[in-house]
Amino acid sequence: CQLDSTDVPHVQKVISRTFEALGSQVKAESLVLSLSSSPVFLWPNKGGHATAGEISPNRPCKDLQQLIQTDDQESSRKKSAKKDKKNPTAGIINLTLMTEVTEPGVLSAPTLLRGSKKHHLLQTTLPMDCVVSVLSSESISVVCGTLVGALCSQLGDMEKVALRHMKGTALLIPQPFHFLLPAPVGLVTVVYPAGVPDSQLETRRKELHSLFELPDDRPYLRRANALHFPDEPYKDGYLRNPHVHLNLPALENGKPYLVQGVYSYHHYMQDRVDDNGWGCAYRSLQTICSWFQQQGYVERAVPSHKEIQQALVEVGDKQGSFLGSRQWIGSIEVAAVLDQLLGVTSKIMFVSQGDAECFRELANHFLSEGTPIMIGGGVLAHTILGVAWSETTGQIRYLILDPHYTGAEDLQVITDKGWCGWKGPEFWDQNAYYNLCLPQRPKTI
């Protein structure tokens, strides 16, 4: 947009007028939606008219999926003998927002205007990203109307954020984030200004927590809490939540108590670090740190082995010679690093194998805190992600994430070979004593 002056009221008026013009374009018949991985185009403001002759506006939107070419279809002739996994992207349809740049009209000569007045040009690209949740049986025309409404609503939210955080003529780009909130709220989109850290947006989050009636003791609407769609691969290469691909243990009247939220699986030999034989507790600690990062409690990256050792030296737990060594660490050191680097406190439990009270404590932990637990005994360390118990038979199972795995990030190998799996009491050394580190959630939004 073009600013004739830097006067604040004038700037705000011009920006609002620009957003109004964008809203008119979204409602115009020239708006086009391109169906990703297909040759199909839709005109949402023309009743859902499509280029594909077999797709009519009254057809259910699930018919659009039949026109999407996937990698699975292209490689169907080369299927291996591996188990077929349920496709998590089956219900997702991606559309690209476009507009027709030409339209029929009367031929006319161009008109050129030259102005000598000084002005300021304000230009940016708005990262519009809308998502709507609809029934697969809903008609294409209705879904198109819903999408247009969502686009207009998002433009309104972007305008509010842009004006609220504008400094002079400096415009902070409004960025949309999608969140999947607990029922009955479900899927919502929130717009935040780029460059403003979460720590400075607490007032806005409090307003949203009140609006959606969310608990005020844990984050739901920080950027790290944003929904990660199944068809979007993680760029860091780590597997997320491999346990969700497991079946629950077959226990009579069994009840599971599981980790809440998202974590990354850290194990031996990752990050070009050969820690085979000594780094299992480091890897369990990294998994725990990834949980706090991906729940939005901290913004710092998962610490490296060197950073973990440095933290232990800084708190006085280790001597300087510990840096660069291959010395083991245990649950006490894990708790110290969490406190030093993340500001997270932990409970420490000392138990013997088969302690029934231990199970009850773990179940309560997963209900109230929901964080991964590091357990160390002898020279081994593991991560506990959950427990299951049968009230009828008294049988107990532990959901274990094993940091001793040295292979590639192959989900099927990890789940089939038990590197992430349910274990019985026999998994633990009958003669060993175990120390557990139970990280506690900070009370914050």
C-alpha positions in Angstrom: 0.0 0.0 0.0 1.1 3.6 -0.6 1.4 6.0 2.3 1.2 9.7 1.7 2.5 10.4 5.2 3.7 8.6 8.3 1.0 10.0 10.5 -0.3 7.1 12.6 -4.1 7.6 11.9 -3.3 7.9 8.2 -1.2 4.8 8.2 -3.8 2.8 10.1 -6.5 4.0 7.7 -4.6 3.0 4.6 -3.7 -0.4 6.0 -7.3 -1.1 7.0 -8.4 -0.1 3.5 -5.8 -2.5 2.0 -7.1 -5.4 4.1 -10.7 -4.5 3.0 -9.5 -4.7 -0.6 -8.0 -8.0 0.0 -11.2 -9.2 1.5 -13.1 -8.2 -1.6 -10.6 -10.2 -3.7 -11.3 -13.3 -1.5 -15.0 -12.9 -2.2 -14.6 -12.2 -5.9 -15.4 -14.8 -8.6 -11.8 -14.6 -9.8 -10.6 -16.5 -6.6 -9.3 -19.9 -7.5 -8.3 -22.9 -5.4 -5.8 -25.3 -6.8 -6.1 -28.9 -5.6 -2.6 -30.0 -4.7 -1.1 -33.0 -6.6 -3.9 -32.8 -9.2 -4.8 -30.8 -12.3 -8.1 -29.7 -10.7 -9.0 -26.0 -10.1 -12.0 -24.8 -8.1 -13.8 -21.5 -8.2 -15.3 -21.2 -4.7 -17.3 -18.1 -5.4 -18.9 -19.6 -8.4 -20.7 -22.3 -6.4 -17.7 -24.6 -6.4 -17.3 -24.9 -10.1 -14.4 -27.1 -11.0 -12.3 -27.8 -14.1 -12.8 -31.6 -13.7 -16.0 -32.5 -15.5 -16.8 -35.4 -13.2 -16.7 -33.1 -10.1 -19.9 -31.1 -9.6 -20.5 -28.7 -6.8 -23.1 -31.0 -5.2 -20.7 -33.9 -4.9 -19.2 -34.8 -1.5 -15.8 -33.3 -0.9 -14.3 -36.8 -0.4 -14.6 -37.2 -4.1 -11.8 -34.7 -4.5 -9.4 -37.2 -2.9 -9.9 -39.6 -5.8 -8.3 -37.0 -8.0 -5.1 -36.6 -5.9 -2.1 -38.4 -7.1 -0.1 -39.8 -4.2 3.3 -41.4 -4.0 1.6 -44.5 -2.7 -0.4 -44.8 -5.9 2.7 -44.3 -8.1 4.6 -47.0 -6.2 1.7 -49.4 -5.7 3.3 -51.9 -8.2 6.4 -52.1 -6.1 4.9 -52.8 -2.7 7.1 -54.7 -0.3 6.1 -57.4 2.1 6.1 -55.0 5.0 3.0 -54.4 7.0 0.6 -51.8 5.6 0.4 -48.8 7.9 -2.8 -46.8 8.2 -2.4 -43.7 6.1 -2.7 -40.7 8.5 -3.1 -38.2 5.7 -6.2 -39.9 4.2 -8.5 -37.1 5.5 -6.4 -34.1 4.5 -6.9 -32.2 1.3 -4.5 -29.4 0.5 -5.5 -26.4 -1.6 -3.5 -23.5 -2.9 -5.0 -20.0 -3.0 -4.8 -18.4 -6.4 -6.5 -15.7 -8.4 -7.3 -15.1 -12.0 -5.1 -12.3 -13.3 -7.0 -11.9 -16.6 -10.6 -11.5 -17.3 -12.7 -10.7 -20.4 -13.4 -7.0 -21.0 -13.4 -4.1 -23.4 -10.0 -3.3 -25.0 -8.7 0.0 -23.8 -5.4 1.9 -24.0 -3.3 2.0 -20.8 -3.3 5.2 -18.7 -0.1 6.4 -17.1 0.0 8.9 -14.2 3.0 10.6 -12.8 3.0 12.0 -9.3 5.7 14.3 -7.9 4.6 13.9 -4.3 6.8 11.9 -1.9 5.2 8.8 -0.6 6.2 5.7 1.4 5.5 2.2 -0.1 4.6 -0.5 2.4 4.8 -4.0 0.9 4.7 -7.5 2.4 3.5 -11.0 1.7 0.7 -12.3 4.0 1.3 -16.0 4.9 -2.4 -16.9 4.8 -3.0 -20.4 5.9 -6.6 -21.6 6.7 -7.8 -24.9 7.8 -11.4 -26.1 8.2 -12.7 -29.3 9.6 -15.7 -30.7 7.7 -17.5 -34.0 7.2 -16.3 -36.0 4.2 -20.0 -36.1 3.0 -20.3 -32.3 2.9 -20.8 -31.0 -0.6 -18.0 -29.2 -2.4 -20.0 -26.0 -2.7 -20.6 -25.8 1.0 -17.0 -26.5 1.8 -15.9 -23.8 -0.6 -18.2 -21.4 1.1 -16.7 -22.4 4.5 -13.2 -21.9 3.2 -14.0 -18.4 1.9 -15.5 -17.5 5.3 -12.4 -18.7 7.1 -10.1 -16.7 4.7 -12.1 -13.5 5.4 -12.0 -14.2 9.1 -8.3 -14.7 9.0 -7.8 -11.5 7.1 -9.7 -9.7 9.9 -7.5 -11.2 12.5 -4.4 -10.3 10.6 -5.5 -6.7 10.3 -6.0 -6.5 14.1 -2.6 -8.0 14.8 -0.8 -5.8 12.2 -2.3 -2.6 13.6 -1.8 -3.6 17.2 1.9 -4.3 16.9 2.8 -1.7 14.3 5.6 0.8 15.1 5.7 3.8 12.8 5.7 2.3 9.3 7.3 -0.9 10.4 4.8 -3.7 9.9 5.2 -7.0 11.7 4.0 -9.9 9.6 0.9 -11.5 11.1 1.4 -15.3 11.1 -1.4 -17.8 11.6 -1.0 -20.9 13.8 -3.4 -23.8 14.1 -4.1 -25.5 17.4 -6.1 -28.7 18.3 -7.6 -27.9 21.6 -9.4 -30.3 24.0 -13.0 -31.1 23.3 -15.4 -29.5 22.7 -13.3 -26.6 21.3 -11.4 -28.6 18.7 -9.5 -26.9 15.9 -8.8 -23.1 16.1 -6.5 -20.7 14.4 -4.7 -17.9 16.2 -2.7 -15.1 14.5 0.6 -13.9 16.2 3.0 -11.2 15.1 6.3 -12.5 13.7 9.3 -11.5 15.7 7.4 -11.1 19.0 8.5 -14.0 21.4 5.9 -16.0 23.3 7.1 -14.4 26.5 5.6 -11.1 25.3 2.3 -12.6 24.3 1.2 -13.9 27.6 -1.6 -11.3 28.0 -3.1 -12.4 24.6 -2.8 -16.1 25.6 -4.6 -15.4 28.9 -7.5 -13.8 26.9 -7.7 -16.9 24.7 -7.5 -19.3 27.6 -10.5 -17.5 29.1 -12.3 -17.5 25.8 -11.9 -21.2 25.2 -12.2 -22.1 28.9 -8.7 -23.7 29.0 -6.8 -24.6 32.2 -4.5 -21.8 33.3 -1.6 -24.1 34.5 -0.2 -25.3 31.2 0.4 -24.0 27.7 -2.0 -24.8 24.9 -1.5 -21.8 22.6 2.2 -21.2 22.4 3.8 -21.5 18.9 5.3 -24.9 19.9 1.8 -26.2 20.6 0.7 -25.6 17.0 -0.8 -28.6 15.3 1.7 -30.6 13.1 -0.3 -32.1 10.3 0.6 -35.7 9.4 1.5 -34.9 5.8 4.2 -32.4 7.0 7.5 -34.2 7.8 9.6 -32.9 10.6 12.8 -31.3 9.3 15.1 -32.4 12.1 14.8 -36.1 11.3 13.8 -37.3 14.7 10.8 -39.6 15.1 7.9 -38.3 17.2 5.8 -40.3 19.5 6.5 -43.8 18.2 4.4 -45.3 21.0 1.2 -44.1 19.3 1.7 -46.8 16.7 1.6 -49.6 19.3 -1.4 -51.6 20.5 -2.3 -51.4 24.1 -1.3 -54.5 26.2 -3.9 -57.2 26.3 -4.8 -57.0 30.0 -8.1 -57.9 31.4 -9.9 -54.7 32.4 -6.5 -53.0 31.8 -6.2 -49.2 32.2 -3.3 -47.3 30.6 -1.7 -44.1 32.0 0.4 -42.5 29.2 2.7 -39.6 28.5 0.9 -36.5 27.4 1.9 -34.4 24.4 4.8 -34.8 21.9 8.4 -35.8 22.3 11.3 -36.8 20.0 13.0 -40.2 20.2 16.7 -39.8 21.1 19.0 -42.8 21.1 22.5 -44.0 20.6 24.6 -42.8 17.6 22.4 -39.9 16.6 23.8 -36.4 15.9 27.1 -37.9 14.7 28.0 -38.8 18.3 29.2 -42.3 19.1 27.9 -42.8 22.6 27.3 -46.5 22.3 27.8 -48.0 25.7 27.8 -44.9 27.8 25.3 -42.3 26.6 21.9 -43.9 27.4 21.0 -41.5 30.2 22.1 -38.5 28.1 19.7 -39.7 25.4 16.8 -40.2 27.8 17.5 -36.7 29.1 17.4 -35.4 25.5 14.0 -37.1 25.0 12.7 -35.4 28.2 14.1 -32.0 27.1 12.4 -32.4 23.7 9.1 -32.9 25.5 9.4 -29.6 27.3 10.4 -27.9 24.1 7.6 -29.2 22.0 5.0 -28.5 24.7 6.1 -24.8 24.6 7.6 -24.6 28.1 11.1 -23.7 26.8 12.4 -22.3 23.5 16.0 -23.5 23.7 17.1 -26.5 21.6 17.6 -29.9 23.0 21.1 -29.9 24.7 24.0 -31.8 23.3 26.2 -34.2 25.3 28.7 -31.3 25.7 26.1 -28.9 27.0 24.8 -31.5 29.4 28.3 -32.1 30.8 29.0 -28.3 30.9 25.8 -27.8 33.0 26.9 -30.5 35.5 30.2 -28.8 35.9 28.6 -25.4 36.3 26.3 -26.6 39.1 29.3 -28.2 40.9 28.2 -31.8 40.4 31.2 -32.7 38.3 34.9 -31.6 38.0 36.3 -29.9 34.9 37.8 -33.2 33.8 34.3 -34.5 33.2 34.0 -32.3 30.0 34.5 -34.4 26.9 34.6 -37.7 28.9 32.5 -40.8 28.4 31.3 -41.0 31.9 27.8 -42.2 32.7 25.2 -40.1 34.4 22.2 -41.1 36.4 18.8 -39.8 37.5 20.3 -37.3 40.0 22.4 -35.7 37.2 19.4 -35.7 34.9 17.4 -33.8 37.5 20.3 -31.3 38.0 20.6 -30.6 34.2 16.8 -30.1 33.9 16.9 -27.5 36.7 20.0 -25.8 35.4 19.1 -25.6 31.6 15.3 -25.6 31.6 14.4 -24.4 35.1 12.4 -27.6 35.6 12.2 -29.3 39.0 12.0 -33.1 39.4 11.0 -35.7 41.9 13.5 -38.5 42.6 12.2 -42.0 43.5 14.3 -44.9 44.8 12.6 -48.2 44.2 13.4 -51.9 44.0 12.0 -54.2 41.3 8.4 -55.2 41.7 7.5 -52.4 44.1 3.7 -52.0 43.7 3.7 -48.6 45.2 6.1 -47.5 42.4 3.4 -48.3 39.9 0.8 -46.2 41.7 3.2 -43.3 41.8 3.9 -43.6 38.1 0.2 -43.8 37.2 -0.4 -40.6 39.3 2.5 -38.9 37.6 1.2 -39.5 34.1 -2.2 -38.3 35.1 -1.0 -35.1 36.7 2.3 -34.2 35.0 2.3 -36.3 31.8 6.1 -36.0 31.3 8.5 -38.8 30.2 10.3 -40.4 33.1 14.0 -41.4 33.2 14.8 -44.6 35.0 18.4 -45.8 35.8 19.6 -49.0 37.4 23.0 -50.5 37.3 24.6 -49.3 34.1 21.4 -48.9 32.1 19.0 -46.1 31.6 15.6 -46.1 29.9 12.6 -43.8 29.4 9.2 -44.7 30.8 6.3 -43.4 28.7 3.4 -45.0 30.5 2.1 -47.8 32.6 -0.9 -50.1 32.4 -2.5 -52.1 35.1 -5.3 -54.7 35.3 -7.5 -54.3 38.3 -8.8 -57.8 37.8 -5.5 -59.7 37.7 -3.0 -57.2 39.1 -0.8 -57.5 36.0 1.4 -54.5 35.3 3.0 -53.4 32.0 5.5 -50.6 31.4 5.8 -48.6 28.2 9.5 -48.3 27.6 11.4 -46.1 25.1 14.9 -47.7 24.8 17.8 -45.2 24.2 20.2 -48.1 23.4 18.9 -48.4 19.8 21.7 -47.8 17.3 19.8 -48.0 13.9 18.2 -45.6 11.5 14.9 -43.7 12.2 12.8 -46.7 11.0 9.5 -46.7 12.8 8.6 -50.2 11.9 11.9 -51.6 13.1 11.7 -49.6 16.3 8.1 -50.8 17.1 8.4 -54.4 15.8 11.7 -55.1 17.6 10.6 -53.6 20.9 12.8 -50.6 21.1 9.6 -48.8 21.9 7.2 -51.3 23.5 5.3 -52.6 26.4 7.3 -54.6 28.9 6.4 -56.8 31.8 8.0 -56.7 35.3 10.6 -59.3 34.1 12.2 -56.5 32.0 13.8 -55.1 35.1 16.8 -56.7 36.9 15.4 -58.7 39.8 18.3 -57.8 42.0 18.8 -54.1 41.1 17.6 -50.9 42.7 16.4 -48.2 40.4 16.4 -44.4 40.6 13.7 -42.5 38.7 13.6 -38.9 37.7 10.0 -37.6 37.4 10.1 -34.1 35.8 7.4 -31.7 37.0 5.4 -29.4 34.8 5.9 -25.6 35.4 2.6 -23.9 36.2 2.4 -21.5 33.3 0.6 -20.7 30.1 
